[in-house]
Amino acid sequence: MRNPVKLVFTGTLLMALGIGVSVTSFAAPKESYLRPEKVPAPENNKVTPERVALGKSLFFDPRLSGSKWISCATCHNPALGWSDGLPTAIGHGMKVLERTTPTILNTAYQKSQMWDGRFATLEHQALGPIQADVEMNQNIDSLLEVLKSNQGYVALFEKAYPGEGINKDTLAKAIASYERTIVSSESPFDLWIKGDEKAISAAAKRGFALFEDKANCVACHQGFNFTDNGFHNVGLKGNTDMGRFAKKAIKSMKGAFKTPTLREVNLTAPYMHNGIYKTLTEVVEHYNRGGDEKENLDPNMKPLHLSTQEVADIVAFLNALTGPMASVTMPRLPH
């Protein structure tokens, strides 16, 4: 391993603020990819077993939707990498939506939620899909009345948030608490950076070197969660979605979307915000071309001149970011 050089984050910070800059690729020390010791949580919503149990029931309960058949888990299926395996999501009334369902894996580590970053925290995000008429289409006041009439939920809320009652805040906090437990498992890559040289293949090692250098993937995919938490227009063919620009009207944000985590990425196909690519090879080839649409293209998007073998090596590295699937048991819903 060559002597590590610390990543320069100034450019990343500027991009997160909506200012387009070009970031030079540097190799990061392997330690920068280690999992943080704690999963972040706000002071007013520390994760407890009681809050997780309540949040899990709410997450899997289709009664949270107006139709009574869509739950959070309908789109965020644990068997499909906490996504749904569809090019774009299907919402209320079987309406086909414009964007891919993002995985909720490791959302606890993110600085904003949703493809366009419209929500700052998991608590803010939790009620968004429930109330959206094209998603779960539920009236929040009606939902709260239903929960208050359910003695099982009354007991669970009291255990999780003693004396706070059933309201929008405790509903959002409970769902967010469960989502904070949905984190990636230890992957072969993690074992390798801890010193097990046999944990990943020679191809994956070459792919990681390319990831940090020639392919410049680290311009956007950094640290343990492999994201800069910024927004970028990567030149997707035929894209008309304004993305982050609708929330932050800066020219560089036109067509820009949040950098997704790469953890367990081989479980979450199709890829990109519009599900345009079915395989990781197609994704890497897109970046190798330097994108397709050049208008308002992120300055880091340039042809990479990777060989067929180098593309395959990067894909091998990406596959090494998936560990054993965690066992998820279905909750018995309160009555």
C-alpha positions, 0 to 999 in steps of 0.5 A: 500500500502506498503512503496514504494522503488525507482527502481534501474535503474543501471541494466536497463541502463547496459541492454540498453547498451547491457550488460546482468545483473540480476535486483532485483525487487523493488516496484516503487512509484505509482507516477513513473507511471504518464504521463510526463507533456510534450510529448518530441520533439526536439528543431528544430521540436516543435509540432504545429497544422500546422505541425500535420495537414501536418503530418497527411495528409502524414501519411494517404496518399497512394501516399507516397508508390511506389504502391500508395496503401500503407500508413503509416496507412495501417500498423498502423491502429488506429482501431487496436491499431495503429498496423495491427492485423496480426502475421507479417506485409505485405509489398510491393507486398503482401510480408509477412515480418518477424516481427510484426508491432509494435504499434506507440502509445507513440513512442514519449516517446521511446529512439529508434525506430523499434524492433531492435532500428535502428533509434534513433528518430521519424524523423530518423524513418519516412523515413525508411519504405517509402524507404524500398523495402519490405515495401512502396518501394518508391524512396524518390527523386521521392516522393519529386517531386510529393509533390512539384507538388501538390499545396495543399501540397506546401501550407501545407509545407509552413504553417508548415515549412515556407521558408524550402521547401519540402525536406527529412528533412521537410517530416520526421519532419512532419510525426514525428510531427503527430506521437507525438500526438498519445499517450495513453488515461487515463486508469483505472490504471491511475485513480487508481494511482491518488487515485480512489480505485474503478477504477480497480478490486481487480484482477487487484490490485493483478496483479499489486502487482505481476507485481512489485514483484513475476513476476518481470515484472518491470525488463523491463517494467517500468515507465509511458510507461512501458518500459526500452527502452532496448533489451532482448532475452526472449527465444521465441521458434523457433526464428532465428531472430538476432534482435538487434545483427544485429545493435549492435554486442554484444553477449547478443544482439543475438535474443534480441528485444526492450521492447514494451510499455504495454499501451493499450496492449490488443488492439495490439494482436498478441504479441511478435516481431514475433506475436507468441502469440494470447492472453495476457494469452499466453504471461504471461504463456511464462514468467511464464515458464521462456522462451522456448529457453535457448540459450543466454536467458536474465538473468532476464528470470527465471521460476516464479511459478505463479498459474493459478489465479496469471496469470489471475490477471496479465492479469487483470492488463494489461487490466486495462492499456487501456483507451477510444479510441481516435477519429481519423478523416480521413484527406482530402488529398491535391490535 
